[in-house]
Amino acid sequence: MSIREPNYFFLSVSNRQNLDLCLKHSLAGFTNSINGLWTFLDISEGDYISFLYGARAKNLYRVIGKKAYSNPERIGPWPPVTFRISGKTYYFPFRLFLKKEREFDESMVRPEFSYVAENLLLRGGYRKTHFQADRKTLSAVSEMGNSSVKDGDPLKFDSDVFEPKIVFNRKLQRIPEKFFFQEIILQSVIRNMICQIYLDEILKTLNITFKSDDFEVLGEKALPEGFVDIFIKLKHPAGANKYILVEVKTGRAQKKELDQIKRYSGEFGNEAAGGLLIAKEFPRSFSKESSILFIRYWFDQLDESCEYTFDQLKEKLRLEIAR
């Protein structure tokens, strides 16, 4: 099993007031929505983050703690957010505690931010809660600005802490403590585990001579025609890169997903080393593809009447290449 290396994320902040509170207290918060939960689960202790607001990147932090709080409307520091169209009000139960490593305020219009900036441009803005950057970007920002000498003012919250759970029966959902299983949660589980356990076998099957440690496994990657769910590429390419594009479906794969992964792979030309279509089931009509692997997923001994933590789902995840 590969040793997990820290990842690097940009966290999109909705307004200046919230950004100032994040910076003041070295704290990040996410709403009681599926996207808020997804961000909270996707980022681990030891990872790095920067804040993203107004097309500028702000500071480099290391995640030193994660907690989910009950009654977040009572404990601040962020005010609740109410959307005019839906009328729904959101709070911030999911929180990351941060240690500032470097202090900078940089425009995203820099070559060093090209990987994330391309995602922003192709997506048309900040509708996504977080963007995973590659190792090259982390290396670049680790030399920007100044090494921090003063961290934020820490806050203590007088509220119960809970661990969010995933359920497979919609009737059991009780937001924010229990969320119904959705595709973005599956994407995060697979992204967290594929490099640690399964990537060597995948590379061997695709006749790729590199080792799994040579690759980094990243979250959603925007492309001109859409986006892939998981993006795998060499950490340190020499001469040319190798890209593996991954499409994830919670249920049965359809021909449109197969056509999609073929189309996306075509955008990378000869540097596309292969594609992975990961789903619960595959139609018998699917013919074997030389550069695309069909991979079946399941959770070992899953009881759909029970609830599971994110770590439990990672332990139960199984992937099998369809022969």
N, C-alpha and C positions, 0 to 999 in steps of 0.2 A: 504494500500500500504506500502511495506517495505521501510525503509530508505536506500538509496544507500550507501554502504560502499566503501571506496577507493579500487581500484584494483592495482595490481603490475605487471609490464611488464619488460622484458629484450628486449632492442633494439639492433639489430644486426648491427654493423658498418662495412662498406666494406673495409676500409683501415686505416692505422695508421694516415695519414694526417687528414682525416675526424674526427677520434676520438679525436685527439689533439684539433681541432677546437671546437668540441662539449664540451670538458672539459674546454677549455679556456673561453668560453663564456656562459657556462651553457645553452646550446641550443641544440635541436635535430631537424633534418630536414628530410623530406621524399620527394621522387621524384614525378614528374607529371605522375605517373602510377597508375593503379588500386590498386596495392599493397600499394603504397604510400598513396593514399587516404584512403584505408581501415585502415591502421595504425593510421592515423590522426583522423579518426572518432571513432575508437575503444577505444582510450585513451581520458579520460576526465580530466578537471581541478580537482585537488585534488587527482588524482591517483599518484602512485609512479612508478619510472622507475630506472633501472640501465643499463649501457652500456655493451655490450657483444662484445668482440674482442679477437681473439687468445685464445679461451677457458678460458678466464678470465672475471670475473665480476668487473665492475669499478663503485664505488660510488653508493650512494642512493640519489635520487632527488625526490622532489615533484613538480608536474606540476602546475604552477601558471598562465599560460596563453597559448592560442592557437590562431594562426593567419595564414591565407593563403595570400601570396603576389603575385601580378601581376609582370611580368617581373623579375622573380627570377634570371635569368642569369646575371642581372646587379648589384645585390646587395650583392652577396656573403653570407656567407664567404666560402662556399664550391664550388670548381670548378665543372663544368658540367661533367657528366659521359657519355662516348660514348662506346657502346658495339660493339666489332669487328665483330661479326657474323651478327647481324641485322643492324648495322650501325646507330641505333637510339641513339640520344643524350637526356639525361634526366637532368632536373634541380631540384631544391628543393623549391617548392612554399609552402609546408606545414610544419609548424614549431611549436615546443613546447618550451615555455619559462620555465626554471627550477630554483628551489631553492635547493641548495645542503644541504642535511640533515646529511649524514654521508660520510666519506672518507675512502675507502678501495680499495684494488686491490687483489682479491682473485681468486684462481683457481676454475674452475667449478667442479673439482674432489674433492668434499667435500659432505658429507652426506646431509648437509643443502640445497644443490642445486640439489638434486636427481630428483625432479619433472621436472625441466627444462632440466637438463642434459639428462634424459631419452628421452625427446622429440627431443633433438639435435641428440642423438645417433641413434634413430630409423629413423629419417629423413635424416641421412647421411650428416649433416652439417648445414650451415647457409642460405640455400636458402630462408627461410622465413624471412620477415622483422622484426617481433616481436613475442615474446613468452610470454604468460600470465603465471605467477607463482601463486601458491596457497598462502593462508593466512599463512600457516606454514613457507613458505620461507620468506615472508615479516617480520614475527616475528623474524626469525633468523638473517636476515641481519640488522635489527634495533639494533642489539647488536654487530655487527662487526665493526672493525676499530675504528675510532674516530669521535666524534660529530664535525661536520664541523664548523670552525670559520671564514673561508674565502670563499666567493662564487666567481663565475667567473666574468669576465669583461663583462657587458651587452652591447649589440649592439642595435642601432636604425637603422631602415631601411627606406630609402626615396623611398617608393613605395606604390601604392594603395593596399588596403586590400579588399579581396572578401570572400564571404562565398560559399564554393563549394555546388553544387546542384546535385541531382540525377534526371535523365530523363528516361522515359520508351519508348521513341521512339528514335531509334539509330540515326536517321537523326538530332536530336537536340543536339547530343553530341558535346561539344566544350572543349576539354581538355586544361587546368586543371580546368576550371570553371564549366563544366558540364560533368558528367560521366554517361554512360548508366548503368542502374541497373543490378547488377550481384549477383551471389549467395553469395559471401563473404560479400557483403553489407547487404543482408538479414540476414546472420548469426549474424552479429554485431547488427543489430536492435533487433533481437530476444534475443540475449544474454543480451542486455541492459535492456530489458523489462520483460523477463519471470519471474525473481525472484520478481520483484516489484509488479506484477499484477496476474500472472497466476499459480505460482508454488503451492500455497496451494490447489487449485482445482486438480492439477495434482497428488499431493501426496495423496490426499483423494481417487482419482480414482484408484491409484495403491495400496491402502491399506497400505500406509506408515505412521506410527504414529508420525513422527517428524514434526516440523513446518518448513515453508519456511526459517525462519531466521536461522535455524540450518545448512542450506546448502550454498555453494558457487557455483556460475555459472561461469565456466571458458571457455576460447576459445578452439581452436582445441587441441586435445590430440592424440599424436602418439601412435599407438599400433603395435605389431609385424606384423599384417596383413594389416595395413593401418592407418587411423586416423578417429576419430569421430569429427563432426563439433563443437559440444558443449558438455562439460563434467561437470556434476553436481555431487558434492560429499559433504559429511559432512565436516564442518569446523573443528570440534574437535571430531574425532571419539574416542570411548571408547570400546576397545575390538575388534571391527570390524567396517569397514566402510560400507557405502551404496553408490552405484554408479548408476547414471541414465545417459544413453548414448543417445545422440540426433543426428539425421541425418536430414539435411535440404535440400530441393529441391525447386527451384523456380517455377517449373512447376508441371507436373503430376508425382506422385510416380510410380515407377516400381517395379517389383518383386525383382530385383537385390538389390534395396535399403533395402527392407524388409529382404532379406536373409543376407545382410551385417550387419544390426543392430542386428540380431539374433546371428550372428557369433561373433561380437564384444562383445556382452553381455556375451557370453559363456566364453570369456577369463577371466572374473572376478568371475566366479563360483557363489557361494551363496551370494557374496557381491553385485552382480548386482541386484539392486532393481527394475529395469525396463528400458524400452527403449521408446524413442519418435521418431516417424517418422513424420516430419512436411513438408507439401507440399500444393500446391494450390488445387490439386485434387487427388482422390484415385480411382483405378479401383474397380468396383463392385465385381470383383472376389476375392478381399481381404477378407479373413475370419477373424473374431474377434480373437485377440490374448490376452491371459490373462495377459502377462507381457509387452506388447508393445501397446502403445497408438497411434492411428492415429489422428493427429491434423491438421486441415485445417487452413491455414492462409489467410488473405487478408488485404488490406489497405482500410479503410473506405472512400467512396466517392473519390476515386482516379480518376483523369483525366489524361490519358496517353499523352495528348497534353501539359501538364503543367510540371513544374519543382518543385522539393521539396528539402528542407534542410533535413539533417539527423534527426533533432529534430521533424520536421513535420512528417516524416515517422514513428518515434517512437509513436507519438500521434495517428497516423492513424492505426497502427498495431492492428489487431484483431486475436485472436487464439480461436479455438473452437474444443473441443474434439469430434471426430466422435463417435456417440453412436452406 
